[in-house]
Amino acid sequence: MLELLTGRRPTERLLTPQTLMAQAQTQLLDLVHDSILAFDIEGTITFWNRAAEELYGWTKAEALGQHIYTLLKTELPQPLADSKVQILQQGRWEKELIRTRRDGTQVCVTSRRTLQRDGQGNPVAILEITHDVTDLRQLEGALQQAHQNLQFCQIQQTQTLEAENAALKAELLKRERVEAELRQRLEDQTAIALCTAQSYEQLEQLIDSRTQELEQARQQAETANHAKSEFLATMSHELRTPLNAVLGLSQVLQQEIFGALNPKQAEYIGHIRSSGEHLLLLINDILDLAKVEAGRETLELGPVVVNELCHSCLSLIQEQAFQKGLEILSQIDPAIDTCIADERRLRQMLLNLLSNAIKFTPTGNITLLVQAQTEGITFTVADTGIGIGTEQLSLLFQPFQQLDCQLNRQYIGTGLGLALTRNLARLHGGDVTVESSLGEGSRFTIYLPDLAQD
């Protein structure tokens, strides 16, 4: 395989098992959707798979022997010398690059590079896997621009309506003063009383008209937000399909169906798979939230064995808590046997709250409490973590909101978990509440009412 990547050719042309394996590996690399290429330390291209031909426009025969930075006019996020030093020292390198195709158009790709060494440990080649993220970046830009435009329109319309409402209030006060003067001067004149009545009627009509305009503006804003959610909900297939392909291929490579992997290859493939699974979880959260907001989520209600569900959730987060030295506790009311809910969604809500508790609890313990209520059931996740200030509680359940929003923030996440949890709870007819004090921990409670099965 090293001979294929470095451009060296074996002296024997016999179809040995090693040669057949190399051919099979080459064919496998041509089946991969991501472009795979290799070049020597000086940048001369020695390997170029079929996906690279489709992405960049040059055939394998045209690309081999060319200098990679000259051929693709690569725009690096750092000086070339620094990137060489990094890969020689660390053995790997991962960045986003801008490259130019054969037709002159530019493409944005994620580049993952691995240093290849010969039997004596000398660096001989660099293996690069790139994935085209141009459409994703354009989609992100379009969504961000649409969101900014929507915010601008909402702010502008709100300001206009507030100004009109202030003018109406001022007009109302003015009319009230005029009417008071008229009543004092002309209390005995019926004609003035009729005029005043007509003025009231006109003012009420004007207020009704403005109220309808405010309601129309609110409905338009909700329609725009609903359209955004509909768009994201319909993108589920397009977003998940390429990511599932990455996960599937990485799993095939991990199973070593097409040949054994060396430890470094196994490590990198593991990174690819874990990163893909993490990205899939984020995409699923976004799409689930959009689906709920678009009104396209339906619950599959049924009896849920509470004790089994809770212990299953605790076992899933046990290892994560153990790594941080946290103690996991549970208090489940023995009188509770089952509840009526969508089991998959209830599990998702509990895991969101438990994962958040672990994330924001540096030391101490996390407790899951389940209690029966008069007309329902509550699931409470209590921690001894960093807590939340009173002024920040209003931001908790807003999508894409992070309380720690600095560039160097300590806690990672998209800010979707709590928003999705509250929406799913309300879809059940319940809600999520929070009690917290800064530096003393938090208590998040899911309330689900008794639901009769249809």
Secondary structure, DSSP 4 states (H G I P E B T S, - for coil): -HHHHHT---S--S--HHHHHHHHHHHHHHH-SSEEEEEETT-BEEEE-HHHHHHHS--HHHHTTSBHHHHHT-B-SS-HHHHHHHHHHHSEEEEEEEEE-TTS-EEEEEEEEEEEE-TTS-EEEEEEEEEE-HHHHHHHHHHHHHHHHHHHHHHHHHHHHHHHHHHHHHHHHHHHHHHHHHHHH-TT-HHHHHHHHHHHHHHHHHHHHHHHHHHHHHHHHHHHHHHHHHHHHHTHHHHHHHHHHHHHHHHHHHTTTTS---HHHHHHHHHHHHHHHHHHHHHHHHHHHHHHHTT-----EEEEEHHHHHHHHHHHHHHHHHHTTPEEEEEE-TT--EEEEEHHHHHHHHHHHHHHHHHT-SSSEEEEEEEEETTEEEEEEEE-S----GGGGGGTTSTT--SS-STT-SS---S-HHHHHHHHHHHTT-EEEEEEETTTEEEEEEEEE-----
